[in-house]
Amino acid sequence: MTARKLSGVIAAVATPVGEDGTPDTARATKLARFLLDNGCNGLNVLGTTGEATSFSLEERRRVMNAYRDAGLPLDRLMVGTGAAATADAVALTRHAAELGFAGALLLPPFYYKGVPDDGLVAYVDTVVQASAAKPIPIYLYHYPAQSGLHWHVVLVKRLLEKFGSRIVGLKDSSGDMTYAREAAAISKNFDVFPSTEAVLIEAKNGAFAGCISATANLNPDLCQRAWSTGDQTSLDAAVTIRKLFDGKALVPGVKALLSHIHGDPALGRVQPPLAAFPAADRAAVVAGYDQVRAKRVA
C-alpha cells in the first residue's frame, strides 16, 4: 500500500465535459493541478461531484490515465471506483491500484435498495480479494441520499474485522454529524472525512482526518488556511461560499462557479442527467462569491 496517508483539505474535484459529452481530460488535469497548487492537500477524483456514475467504464479509466499521464501526484489522489456492477467496481479498483492512486473510494452498488448487510459484505469481499495483488487502500463512500444504501456503523465494524487494514476510512456525505462522529470513533486508524469544510478546525483538533468537499473546488486557499492555521475568518468565508448553494443543484452550481473563477465557460458543462445551472442561480452565486472574495482582499 501507499505510504502516504491522506488528510486535510481534499476537493471532490469536478470533471470537465467536452462538447461531445466525453470527459475533457486536458481541462480535468489543469483543474486538478490548480487545486493542488492552491491549497488542496489532496483530491477525490471521479466521485459524485466528478459525475463518475454518468461516465462509462472506459471513460472513467481514461480520466484516471490522464491524471497519471499529466504527472500529477497520484499518492495525493483517491479515486471513486464504486459501481452498480461488482465486476466494474473490481475493474476500476484494480486499475486505480495499477496506476498508483492513494486510495479507492467505494460507493455501494446502488441500484437495488434494502439489500442485506451480507450482500454488501460480499461486494466488498469481491473487490478486496480481486485487488489483493496490489492492495490499494479502500475508503467507503457513505452517501445514502444518492445510493439508497448505508455503510452503517455496525456494518463498518464488521468490514474492519473481516478485511483489517484494507479498509482505511470513509467519506461521509450524509450530513449527519452524529453518524460521522460515531464512525470516527470506531478506531483511531479509521479516517473519516465529512463532506463539508465547516469541520476543518474540528478535524485539525483530531475529530476527523479532514474534509472531502465539492465546494473546496472554489475555495481551496480559504480551506487550507483554516486547516493549517485554525483561521476562523477563512473558515467562515469558505462556509459562506458553500451556503450559496443551499437549495440549489450543487454539482451544476460548482461547475458554473468554476467557469466564472477560471474564465472558461466550458467548465460549466455537465453530463446528462444533470442539467446546466439556471442563469438566475448562476448570477446569484457569482455575486455572492465575488462579494466574499472582495471582503477577503479588503
Buried (B, 14 or more C-beta within 10 A) or exposed (E): EBEBBBBBBBBBBBBBBEEEEBBBBEBBBBBBBBBBEEBBBBBBBBBBBBBBBBBEBEBBBBBBEBBBEBEBBBBBBBBBBBBBEBEBBBBBBBBBBBBBBBBBBBBBBBEEEEBEBEEBBEBBBBBBEBBEEEBBBBBBBBBBEEBBBBBBBEBBBBBBEEBEEBBBBBBBBBEBBEBBBBBBEBBEEBBBBBBBBBBBBBBBEEBBBBBBBBBBBBBBBBBBBBBBEEBEEBBBBBBBBBEBBEEBBBBBBBBBBBBBBBEBEBBBBBBEEBEEBBEEBBEBBBEBBEEBBEEBEE
